[in-house]
Amino acid sequence: MEHIVRILDIHPVTHNVKQFIVEKPDGFIFTPGQATELSINQEGWTDKKNPFTFTCLTDDHYLQFTIKIYTDHEGVTNHLGKLNVGDELILREAWGAIEYKGPGYFIAGGAGITPFIAILRQLYKEGKLEDNILFFSNKTDKDIILADELKTMLGENARFTTTQQKGGKNDHRRIDSKFLKAEVTDFKKHFYVCGPDPMVAELTETLAKLGANADAVVFEK
């Protein structure tokens, strides 16, 4: 089912990430962590469907998407970056394999944080964030999406690593086998993994070798 929804607000999050607030159709539901396929309701763009994750709470009266804008080619996100309040999107039903199954480790690379935003916000609202740890890898400090909010919600359990930056207050290690052996205290907990495909494939294999239960490793298939 498709819905035509208006953009209600747009604001920057980082130098290349924007948040879009859009209308929420009556009765529209999703589970934190899920995504939908969006199209731009303009000539030449209606059949170009891209997946984007909901980053709002389920009971918000609007929908929110936190989207990295790629300006290096004429794709959907580049065009989204040029839209204004009042422009329209085509919204479809929610789908996705990432959902919260219990306390554990969230591992995100870049825009891979987006499925976790709604989950962490929901847990924070419910007072259930304890025993969850976030490892969030980015190139530099300026690339970290919602750094302040993540620190507010998770405190010391929000751990950022910037792999292409010297100095600063954050870790600079890659999230790999050596990192996980050093930082993870319980491989029997749940692991939630999202990021670039090579990162997800590598970490899923690495976690299995380190003793994580395959059923406890949650990633977008």
NUGULO-682625 format. One record per residue (C-alpha): y, x, z; residue in one letter. Coordinates in Angstrom, 1 decimal. Each point is the difference from the previous one (the first is absolute). Layout:
// NUGULO-682625
{c2->Y | c1->X | c3->Z | code->A}
...
This chain:
// NUGULO-682625
{c2->0.0 | c1->0.0 | c3->0.0 | code->M}
{c2->3.5 | c1->1.3 | c3->-0.9 | code->E}
{c2->3.3 | c1->-0.6 | c3->1.8 | code->H}
{c2->3.5 | c1->0.8 | c3->-1.2 | code->I}
{c2->1.9 | c1->1.4 | c3->2.9 | code->V}
{c2->3.6 | c1->1.2 | c3->0.3 | code->R}
{c2->1.1 | c1->3.4 | c3->1.5 | code->I}
{c2->2.0 | c1->-0.7 | c3->3.1 | code->L}
{c2->0.9 | c1->3.5 | c3->1.0 | code->D}
{c2->-0.5 | c1->3.6 | c3->-1.1 | code->I}
{c2->0.7 | c1->3.1 | c3->2.1 | code->H}
{c2->-0.9 | c1->3.7 | c3->-0.1 | code->P}
{c2->-2.6 | c1->1.5 | c3->2.4 | code->V}
{c2->0.0 | c1->3.6 | c3->-1.3 | code->T}
{c2->1.4 | c1->1.8 | c3->-3.0 | code->H}
{c2->-2.6 | c1->-1.6 | c3->-2.3 | code->N}
{c2->-1.4 | c1->-3.0 | c3->2.0 | code->V}
{c2->1.5 | c1->-3.5 | c3->0.2 | code->K}
{c2->-0.8 | c1->-3.1 | c3->2.0 | code->Q}
{c2->0.0 | c1->-3.3 | c3->-1.9 | code->F}
{c2->0.3 | c1->-3.3 | c3->2.0 | code->I}
{c2->-1.2 | c1->-2.9 | c3->-2.1 | code->V}
{c2->-0.5 | c1->-3.7 | c3->0.4 | code->E}
{c2->-3.3 | c1->-1.1 | c3->1.7 | code->K}
{c2->-1.6 | c1->-3.0 | c3->-1.7 | code->P}
{c2->-1.1 | c1->-2.8 | c3->2.3 | code->D}
{c2->-3.5 | c1->0.5 | c3->1.4 | code->G}
{c2->-0.2 | c1->3.6 | c3->-1.3 | code->F}
{c2->-2.3 | c1->2.1 | c3->2.2 | code->I}
{c2->-1.2 | c1->3.6 | c3->0.1 | code->F}
{c2->-1.8 | c1->2.3 | c3->2.4 | code->T}
{c2->1.9 | c1->3.2 | c3->1.2 | code->P}
{c2->-1.0 | c1->2.8 | c3->-2.3 | code->G}
{c2->-0.5 | c1->-2.2 | c3->-3.0 | code->Q}
{c2->1.9 | c1->0.3 | c3->-3.4 | code->A}
{c2->0.9 | c1->-2.2 | c3->-2.9 | code->T}
{c2->0.7 | c1->0.5 | c3->-3.7 | code->E}
{c2->3.7 | c1->-0.3 | c3->-0.8 | code->L}
{c2->1.7 | c1->-0.3 | c3->-3.4 | code->S}
{c2->3.7 | c1->-0.2 | c3->-0.8 | code->I}
{c2->1.1 | c1->-3.4 | c3->-1.3 | code->N}
{c2->1.9 | c1->1.4 | c3->-3.0 | code->Q}
{c2->-0.8 | c1->0.2 | c3->-3.7 | code->E}
{c2->-2.4 | c1->2.8 | c3->-0.8 | code->G}
{c2->-1.1 | c1->0.4 | c3->3.7 | code->W}
{c2->-1.9 | c1->-3.2 | c3->0.9 | code->T}
{c2->-3.4 | c1->1.3 | c3->-1.0 | code->D}
{c2->0.4 | c1->3.4 | c3->1.7 | code->K}
{c2->-1.8 | c1->-0.4 | c3->3.3 | code->K}
{c2->0.2 | c1->2.6 | c3->2.7 | code->N}
{c2->-1.6 | c1->-0.1 | c3->3.5 | code->P}
{c2->2.4 | c1->0.1 | c3->3.0 | code->F}
{c2->-0.7 | c1->-0.4 | c3->3.7 | code->T}
{c2->1.6 | c1->-2.5 | c3->2.3 | code->F}
{c2->1.9 | c1->1.8 | c3->2.8 | code->T}
{c2->1.3 | c1->-3.0 | c3->1.9 | code->C}
{c2->-1.7 | c1->-1.8 | c3->2.8 | code->L}
{c2->-2.2 | c1->-3.0 | c3->-0.9 | code->T}
{c2->2.2 | c1->-2.5 | c3->1.7 | code->D}
{c2->3.3 | c1->1.3 | c3->-1.5 | code->D}
{c2->1.9 | c1->-2.7 | c3->-2.0 | code->H}
{c2->0.3 | c1->2.5 | c3->-2.9 | code->Y}
{c2->-2.2 | c1->2.5 | c3->-1.7 | code->L}
{c2->0.9 | c1->3.7 | c3->0.0 | code->Q}
{c2->-1.2 | c1->2.9 | c3->-2.2 | code->F}
{c2->0.8 | c1->3.7 | c3->0.6 | code->T}
{c2->-0.2 | c1->1.6 | c3->-3.4 | code->I}
{c2->0.3 | c1->3.6 | c3->-1.2 | code->K}
{c2->2.1 | c1->0.1 | c3->-3.2 | code->I}
{c2->-1.3 | c1->2.4 | c3->-2.7 | code->Y}
{c2->2.9 | c1->0.8 | c3->-2.4 | code->T}
{c2->-1.9 | c1->2.5 | c3->-2.1 | code->D}
{c2->-1.3 | c1->-2.6 | c3->-2.4 | code->H}
{c2->0.9 | c1->-3.5 | c3->-1.1 | code->E}
{c2->-2.5 | c1->-1.8 | c3->2.2 | code->G}
{c2->0.1 | c1->-3.0 | c3->2.3 | code->V}
{c2->1.4 | c1->1.8 | c3->3.1 | code->T}
{c2->2.8 | c1->1.6 | c3->-2.1 | code->N}
{c2->1.0 | c1->-3.5 | c3->-1.1 | code->H}
{c2->-0.4 | c1->-1.4 | c3->3.5 | code->L}
{c2->2.5 | c1->2.6 | c3->1.1 | code->G}
{c2->2.6 | c1->-1.4 | c3->-2.4 | code->K}
{c2->-0.4 | c1->-3.7 | c3->1.2 | code->L}
{c2->2.6 | c1->-1.8 | c3->2.1 | code->N}
{c2->0.0 | c1->-2.8 | c3->2.6 | code->V}
{c2->-0.7 | c1->-3.3 | c3->-1.8 | code->G}
{c2->-2.3 | c1->1.5 | c3->-2.6 | code->D}
{c2->-3.5 | c1->-1.4 | c3->-0.1 | code->E}
{c2->-3.6 | c1->1.3 | c3->0.5 | code->L}
{c2->-3.3 | c1->-1.6 | c3->-0.8 | code->I}
{c2->-2.2 | c1->0.0 | c3->3.1 | code->L}
{c2->-3.8 | c1->-0.4 | c3->0.0 | code->R}
{c2->-2.6 | c1->-0.6 | c3->2.7 | code->E}
{c2->-0.7 | c1->2.6 | c3->2.7 | code->A}
{c2->-3.0 | c1->2.4 | c3->-0.3 | code->W}
{c2->-1.2 | c1->3.3 | c3->1.4 | code->G}
{c2->-2.6 | c1->1.8 | c3->2.0 | code->A}
{c2->2.2 | c1->1.6 | c3->2.7 | code->I}
{c2->0.1 | c1->-2.0 | c3->3.2 | code->E}
{c2->0.0 | c1->0.9 | c3->3.7 | code->Y}
{c2->-3.5 | c1->0.2 | c3->1.6 | code->K}
{c2->0.8 | c1->1.7 | c3->3.3 | code->G}
{c2->1.7 | c1->3.1 | c3->1.5 | code->P}
{c2->-0.2 | c1->3.2 | c3->-1.9 | code->G}
{c2->1.8 | c1->2.4 | c3->-2.3 | code->Y}
{c2->2.4 | c1->-1.0 | c3->-2.8 | code->F}
{c2->0.2 | c1->2.8 | c3->-2.7 | code->I}
{c2->2.7 | c1->-0.5 | c3->-2.6 | code->A}
{c2->1.5 | c1->2.0 | c3->-2.9 | code->G}
{c2->3.4 | c1->-0.8 | c3->-1.2 | code->G}
{c2->0.3 | c1->-3.7 | c3->-1.2 | code->A}
{c2->-3.5 | c1->-0.4 | c3->1.3 | code->G}
{c2->1.6 | c1->-1.0 | c3->3.3 | code->I}
{c2->0.9 | c1->-3.4 | c3->-1.4 | code->T}
{c2->-3.3 | c1->-1.9 | c3->0.8 | code->P}
{c2->0.3 | c1->1.3 | c3->3.6 | code->F}
{c2->3.6 | c1->-1.1 | c3->0.6 | code->I}
{c2->-0.9 | c1->-3.7 | c3->0.4 | code->A}
{c2->-3.1 | c1->0.8 | c3->2.1 | code->I}
{c2->1.9 | c1->2.3 | c3->2.3 | code->L}
{c2->2.9 | c1->-2.4 | c3->0.3 | code->R}
{c2->-2.4 | c1->-2.9 | c3->0.9 | code->Q}
{c2->-1.8 | c1->2.1 | c3->2.6 | code->L}
{c2->3.3 | c1->1.2 | c3->1.5 | code->Y}
{c2->1.2 | c1->-3.6 | c3->0.2 | code->K}
{c2->-3.2 | c1->-1.0 | c3->1.8 | code->E}
{c2->0.1 | c1->3.0 | c3->2.3 | code->G}
{c2->-3.3 | c1->1.4 | c3->-1.4 | code->K}
{c2->1.0 | c1->3.3 | c3->-1.6 | code->L}
{c2->-1.4 | c1->2.1 | c3->2.8 | code->E}
{c2->-2.9 | c1->2.3 | c3->-1.0 | code->D}
{c2->1.2 | c1->0.1 | c3->-3.6 | code->N}
{c2->1.2 | c1->3.3 | c3->-1.5 | code->I}
{c2->1.9 | c1->0.5 | c3->-3.3 | code->L}
{c2->-0.3 | c1->3.2 | c3->-2.1 | code->F}
{c2->2.7 | c1->-0.3 | c3->-2.7 | code->F}
{c2->0.3 | c1->2.7 | c3->-2.7 | code->S}
{c2->3.0 | c1->0.4 | c3->-2.2 | code->N}
{c2->1.6 | c1->2.8 | c3->-2.1 | code->K}
{c2->3.2 | c1->0.2 | c3->2.1 | code->T}
{c2->1.8 | c1->-1.7 | c3->2.9 | code->D}
{c2->2.2 | c1->-2.1 | c3->-2.3 | code->K}
{c2->-3.2 | c1->-1.5 | c3->-1.6 | code->D}
{c2->-1.3 | c1->-1.6 | c3->3.2 | code->I}
{c2->0.2 | c1->-3.8 | c3->-0.3 | code->I}
{c2->1.2 | c1->-1.8 | c3->3.1 | code->L}
{c2->-0.3 | c1->3.2 | c3->2.2 | code->A}
{c2->2.2 | c1->-1.4 | c3->2.8 | code->D}
{c2->-1.8 | c1->-3.4 | c3->0.2 | code->E}
{c2->-3.4 | c1->1.7 | c3->0.0 | code->L}
{c2->1.1 | c1->2.3 | c3->2.8 | code->K}
{c2->1.4 | c1->-3.0 | c3->1.9 | code->T}
{c2->-3.3 | c1->-1.9 | c3->-0.3 | code->M}
{c2->-2.5 | c1->2.8 | c3->0.5 | code->L}
{c2->2.0 | c1->2.7 | c3->1.9 | code->G}
{c2->-2.0 | c1->3.2 | c3->0.2 | code->E}
{c2->-2.8 | c1->-1.6 | c3->-1.9 | code->N}
{c2->2.1 | c1->0.1 | c3->-3.2 | code->A}
{c2->-0.7 | c1->3.4 | c3->-1.3 | code->R}
{c2->1.7 | c1->1.2 | c3->-3.2 | code->F}
{c2->-0.9 | c1->2.9 | c3->-2.2 | code->T}
{c2->2.3 | c1->1.3 | c3->-2.8 | code->T}
{c2->-2.0 | c1->2.3 | c3->-2.3 | code->T}
{c2->2.8 | c1->1.3 | c3->-2.2 | code->Q}
{c2->2.7 | c1->0.7 | c3->2.6 | code->Q}
{c2->0.7 | c1->3.1 | c3->2.1 | code->K}
{c2->1.4 | c1->-0.5 | c3->3.4 | code->G}
{c2->0.9 | c1->-3.3 | c3->1.6 | code->G}
{c2->-1.7 | c1->-1.7 | c3->2.9 | code->K}
{c2->-3.1 | c1->-1.3 | c3->-1.8 | code->N}
{c2->-3.4 | c1->1.5 | c3->-0.6 | code->D}
{c2->-0.5 | c1->1.6 | c3->-3.5 | code->H}
{c2->-3.8 | c1->-0.1 | c3->-0.3 | code->R}
{c2->-1.9 | c1->-1.9 | c3->-2.6 | code->R}
{c2->-2.2 | c1->-2.8 | c3->1.3 | code->I}
{c2->-3.4 | c1->1.5 | c3->-0.7 | code->D}
{c2->-3.2 | c1->0.9 | c3->1.8 | code->S}
{c2->1.6 | c1->2.7 | c3->2.1 | code->K}
{c2->2.9 | c1->-2.3 | c3->1.0 | code->F}
{c2->-2.4 | c1->-2.9 | c3->0.9 | code->L}
{c2->-2.3 | c1->2.2 | c3->2.1 | code->K}
{c2->3.1 | c1->1.2 | c3->1.9 | code->A}
{c2->1.7 | c1->-3.4 | c3->0.5 | code->E}
{c2->-2.7 | c1->-2.6 | c3->0.2 | code->V}
{c2->-1.7 | c1->-0.5 | c3->3.4 | code->T}
{c2->-2.4 | c1->-2.8 | c3->-1.0 | code->D}
{c2->-1.6 | c1->-0.3 | c3->-3.4 | code->F}
{c2->-1.7 | c1->-3.2 | c3->1.0 | code->K}
{c2->3.3 | c1->-1.9 | c3->-0.1 | code->K}
{c2->1.2 | c1->-1.8 | c3->-3.1 | code->H}
{c2->1.8 | c1->1.9 | c3->-2.7 | code->F}
{c2->2.5 | c1->-1.6 | c3->-2.3 | code->Y}
{c2->0.8 | c1->2.1 | c3->-3.1 | code->V}
{c2->2.6 | c1->-0.7 | c3->-2.7 | code->C}
{c2->1.9 | c1->2.3 | c3->-2.4 | code->G}
{c2->-0.4 | c1->1.6 | c3->-3.4 | code->P}
{c2->-3.5 | c1->-0.4 | c3->-1.4 | code->D}
{c2->-1.1 | c1->3.7 | c3->0.3 | code->P}
{c2->1.1 | c1->0.0 | c3->3.6 | code->M}
{c2->-1.9 | c1->-3.2 | c3->0.8 | code->V}
{c2->-3.2 | c1->1.3 | c3->-1.7 | code->A}
{c2->0.2 | c1->3.4 | c3->1.7 | code->E}
{c2->0.6 | c1->-1.4 | c3->3.5 | code->L}
{c2->-2.7 | c1->-2.7 | c3->-0.4 | code->T}
{c2->-2.5 | c1->2.8 | c3->-0.8 | code->E}
{c2->1.4 | c1->2.2 | c3->2.7 | code->T}
{c2->-0.2 | c1->-2.7 | c3->2.7 | code->L}
{c2->-3.6 | c1->-0.7 | c3->-0.9 | code->A}
{c2->-0.9 | c1->3.7 | c3->0.4 | code->K}
{c2->1.8 | c1->0.0 | c3->3.4 | code->L}
{c2->-2.1 | c1->-2.9 | c3->1.3 | code->G}
{c2->2.1 | c1->-3.0 | c3->-0.6 | code->A}
{c2->-1.9 | c1->-3.2 | c3->-0.6 | code->N}
{c2->0.3 | c1->-1.1 | c3->-3.6 | code->A}
{c2->0.5 | c1->-3.6 | c3->1.1 | code->D}
{c2->2.9 | c1->1.1 | c3->2.3 | code->A}
{c2->1.9 | c1->1.8 | c3->-2.9 | code->V}
{c2->2.4 | c1->-2.6 | c3->-1.5 | code->V}
{c2->1.7 | c1->0.7 | c3->-3.3 | code->F}
{c2->1.2 | c1->-1.8 | c3->-3.1 | code->E}
{c2->-2.9 | c1->-0.3 | c3->-2.4 | code->K}
